[in-house]
């Protein structure tokens, strides 16, 4: 659950190293200093657990889903199903290949 969807009685609390005490730059440095395979395995677990039901919302690469790139279908669904997130991140004003035409 993201910040924009978090109810007051169940606040969003991300499980991230340094959250709330280290700047985002230090958090990235921490994660980037880790070995490749634990990071790769963690990203695979996240994709399987949380993203796989939304696979059609992401671009497909040569061998696997490119979870970092939202597809046109994903942009459309985000805009229609979660308009508050679309507005919160000002996605409608961004010029992007994945922004569906109005």
C-alpha positions in Angstrom: 0.0 0.0 0.0 1.5 3.4 -1.0 1.3 6.6 0.9 -1.5 7.9 -1.2 -3.7 4.9 -0.3 -2.7 4.5 3.3 -5.5 5.0 5.8 -4.9 7.0 9.0 -5.2 3.9 11.2 -2.7 1.9 9.1 0.0 4.4 8.0 2.4 3.4 5.3 5.7 2.2 6.7 8.2 1.1 4.0 10.7 -1.6 4.9 13.8 0.0 3.6 17.2 0.5 5.0 17.6 4.0 6.5 14.0 5.0 6.0 13.2 8.1 8.0 16.8 8.6 9.1 19.0 8.4 6.0 18.6 10.6 2.9 17.5 8.8 -0.3 21.0 9.2 -1.7 22.5 7.2 1.2 19.8 4.6 0.8 20.7 4.1 -2.9 24.4 3.9 -2.0 23.6 1.2 0.6 21.6 -0.9 -1.9 24.1 -0.3 -4.7 27.0 -1.5 -2.5 25.3 -5.0 -2.2 26.3 -8.0 -4.2 24.5 -8.5 -7.5 22.8 -11.9 -6.9 21.0 -11.0 -3.6 19.6 -7.9 -5.3 18.6 -9.9 -8.4 16.9 -12.5 -6.3 15.1 -9.9 -4.2 13.8 -8.1 -7.4 12.6 -11.4 -8.7 10.7 -12.2 -5.5 9.1 -8.7 -5.5 8.1 -9.2 -9.1 6.6 -12.6 -8.5 4.8 -11.6 -5.3 3.5 -8.2 -6.1 3.8 -7.4 -9.8 3.0 -10.6 -11.7 -0.8 -10.0 -11.6 -0.1 -6.7 -13.4 2.3 -8.1 -16.1 0.2 -6.6 -18.9 0.9 -3.1 -17.4 4.6 -3.4 -18.1 6.7 -3.6 -21.3 7.9 -7.0 -22.5 11.6 -7.4 -23.3 13.3 -10.1 -25.4 13.4 -12.6 -22.5 11.4 -11.2 -19.6 9.0 -8.5 -18.5 10.7 -5.2 -18.1 9.2 -4.2 -14.7 10.8 -0.8 -14.8 8.9 0.3 -17.9 5.2 0.9 -17.8 3.3 -0.1 -20.9 0.5 2.0 -22.6 -2.0 -0.4 -21.0 -0.4 0.2 -17.6 -0.6 3.9 -18.0 -4.2 3.7 -19.1 -5.2 1.5 -16.1 -3.3 3.7 -13.7 -5.1 6.8 -15.0 -8.5 5.2 -15.0 -8.4 3.0 -11.9 -6.2 5.1 -9.6 -6.7 8.8 -10.7 -5.5 10.1 -7.4 -2.1 8.6 -7.9 -2.0 9.8 -11.6 -2.7 13.3 -10.2 -0.4 13.1 -7.2 2.6 12.4 -9.4 1.4 14.8 -12.1 1.7 12.1 -14.8 -0.9 13.8 -17.0 1.5 16.8 -17.5 4.5 14.6 -18.3 5.4 14.0 -22.0 5.9 10.3 -22.3 5.6 7.5 -24.8 3.4 5.5 -22.4 0.9 8.3 -21.7 -2.2 7.2 -23.6 -3.9 9.8 -25.7 -7.0 11.5 -24.1 
